[in-house]
Amino acid sequence: MDVAVQAEFRPENAEPRLLRDALGRFATGVTVVTCLSDGQPVGITANSFASVSLDPALVLWSIARSSSRFAAFAGAQNFAIHVLGADERDLAARFTRGGAGFDGLALSTGAGGTPLIEGTLARFDCALHQSLDGGDHVILLGRVLSASYRAGAPLVFSQGHFGGFAV
């Protein structure tokens, strides 16, 4: 199979968009991460979620230092990661820049007052285990306090677009 390289990133050529485009070829799931900050619920759509360990139960996600919500999450001792289903594209949009956020959503409360969104494909209620330097991001490692899930297909993100994956 003859495959032509469309573009190539090298740190010395300082073209970060090329790296971003290459990373975009890896399809990820879509999450909404929530925390409580100064008594107010905060949420953000993120695709940087990964499992780390089953024993102890650890997961991670990362947030850009440039995010307007960075301080809230960097200072949170608890957070919840909500994995979105293919039917929850609108929920993903609520927690992007300019989205509706928590307006009109039914919430429950998790550890440390963390806002929990009901009915998502999966949910991990976490306590902060460790924060790690990740360059222009901070990696937040969470100890899973509880997890739940429902049946359904995941919402997938690749190359700047939402999509689905049939199970």
Phi and psi in degrees as a GROMACS rama.xvg file:
@    title "Ramachandran Plot"
@    xaxis  label "Phi"
@    yaxis  label "Psi"
@TYPE xy
-95.9616  112.85  ASP-2
-118.75  121.806  VAL-3
-84.834  138.069  ALA-4
-79.7712  124.311  VAL-5
-77.1071  -41.4655  GLN-6
-156.73  157.511  ALA-7
-137.608  130.353  GLU-8
-95.5278  136.362  PHE-9
-138.929  134.764  ARG-10
-50.3892  -34.995  PRO-11
-72.7667  -16.3749  GLU-12
-89.6863  -4.25786  ASN-13
51.0046  42.6692  ALA-14
-113.346  78.1205  GLU-15
-59.9298  -26.1817  PRO-16
-63.196  -34.7313  ARG-17
-62.7438  -41.9603  LEU-18
-64.2135  -45.4001  LEU-19
-59.6784  -43.2384  ARG-20
-65.1805  -38.4783  ASP-21
-65.7717  -44.1497  ALA-22
-62.0006  -33.3012  LEU-23
-64.7735  -13.8964  GLY-24
-74.213  -13.6142  ARG-25
-91.7008  114.277  PHE-26
-72.3565  138.278  ALA-27
-128.028  165.84  THR-28
-78.8646  173.443  GLY-29
-122.009  134.573  VAL-30
-128.501  161.097  THR-31
-118.561  124.328  VAL-32
-104.912  135.423  VAL-33
-126.662  153.922  THR-34
-153.348  174.179  CYS-35
-110.888  128.354  LEU-36
-133.902  120.433  SER-37
51.1411  40.6496  ASP-38
78.1279  2.26842  GLY-39
-115.105  140.574  GLN-40
-71.377  140.019  PRO-41
-129.74  138.276  VAL-42
-140.062  154.022  GLY-43
-150.446  140.173  ILE-44
-82.3274  132.264  THR-45
-144.629  148.161  ALA-46
-119.297  16.1295  ASN-47
-96.6455  30.6185  SER-48
-88.0591  141.919  PHE-49
-153.966  150.066  ALA-50
-79.4015  149.528  SER-51
-121.302  -50.0132  VAL-52
-151.241  144.08  SER-53
-89.1607  -29.1919  LEU-54
-142.237  96.7267  ASP-55
-76.0177  161.974  PRO-56
-74.0586  108.147  ALA-57
-131.933  141.142  LEU-58
-132.51  167.054  VAL-59
-141.45  159.813  LEU-60
-152.975  165.779  TRP-61
-132.833  152.651  SER-62
-130.134  139.283  ILE-63
-68.1758  136.842  ALA-64
-61.8833  -25.3596  ARG-65
-82.1337  -6.80021  SER-66
-66.2542  140.653  SER-67
-65.6315  -16.0645  SER-68
-101.968  5.61623  ARG-69
-56.5811  -49.7653  PHE-70
-58.8572  -40.3682  ALA-71
-60.8307  -47.5953  ALA-72
-76.2511  -35.9949  PHE-73
-64.5676  -27.4475  ALA-74
-97.2622  -1.88893  GLY-75
-80.2594  136.584  ALA-76
-90.9428  -14.5953  GLN-77
-138.285  149.4  ASN-78
-155.201  160.764  PHE-79
-124.903  138.328  ALA-80
-110.794  120.574  ILE-81
-107.552  113.019  HIS-82
-81.8759  128.217  VAL-83
-93.9607  145.332  LEU-84
-89.084  165.299  GLY-85
-57.1767  -24.9933  ALA-86
-87.541  7.31994  ASP-87
-118.148  30.6049  GLU-88
-58.662  -38.787  ARG-89
-63.6972  -34.5735  ASP-90
-66.2489  -38.5917  LEU-91
-60.6785  -42.8006  ALA-92
-66.3604  -29.2333  ALA-93
-59.9126  -29.1163  ARG-94
-111.287  19.9956  PHE-95
-96.4974  171.287  THR-96
-53.3173  123.98  ARG-97
84.24  2.56832  GLY-98
-76.855  171.168  GLY-99
-73.2376  -13.5928  ALA-100
61.0763  -135.462  GLY-101
-83.3368  -5.53146  PHE-102
-52.0021  119.548  ASP-103
79.1681  2.57442  GLY-104
-87.8358  140.989  LEU-105
-80.3304  126.689  ALA-106
-123.918  154.169  LEU-107
-121.514  -177.484  SER-108
-121.543  133.491  THR-109
-106.295  -161.832  GLY-110
-55.5131  134.989  ALA-111
65.7462  18.4176  GLY-112
83.788  8.60587  GLY-113
-57.1489  129.341  THR-114
-70.5171  130.304  PRO-115
-113.263  127.673  LEU-116
-88.7206  128.279  ILE-117
-79.6213  145.408  GLU-118
83.52  5.15051  GLY-119
-69.6247  166.23  THR-120
-58.5114  -41.3173  LEU-121
-151.633  158.087  ALA-122
-147.302  137.714  ARG-123
-123.79  113.781  PHE-124
-91.7306  121.329  ASP-125
-127.854  152.77  CYS-126
-106.853  140.824  ALA-127
-60.4865  125.462  LEU-128
-98.2662  -42.5522  HIS-129
-166.151  145.461  GLN-130
-108.034  135.651  SER-131
-126.939  142.075  LEU-132
-66.6688  129.618  ASP-133
-131.05  43.4727  GLY-134
70.5265  -118.848  GLY-135
-81.7927  5.57109  ASP-136
-124.879  163.902  HIS-137
-115.572  133.218  VAL-138
-93.7091  122.389  ILE-139
-106.247  113.86  LEU-140
-94.7599  123.175  LEU-141
-113.313  138.879  GLY-142
-88.5491  121.417  ARG-143
-73.9904  120.883  VAL-144
-91.5264  -33.3264  LEU-145
-158.639  154.823  SER-146
-142.168  146.076  ALA-147
-143.712  160.653  SER-148
-156.003  165.284  TYR-149
-133.496  169.762  ARG-150
-72.3629  151.041  ALA-151
145.841  167.954  GLY-152
-91.2215  148.937  ALA-153
-80.6473  153.845  PRO-154
-81.0996  133.45  LEU-155
-119.918  146.413  VAL-156
-125.072  128.272  PHE-157
-154.772  136.787  SER-158
51.8371  38.9051  GLN-159
82.6216  9.66862  GLY-160
-133.508  148.186  HIS-161
-83.0997  150.534  PHE-162
-158.876  -165.703  GLY-163
-131.102  170.651  GLY-164
-141.69  117.399  PHE-165
-77.7531  131.379  ALA-166
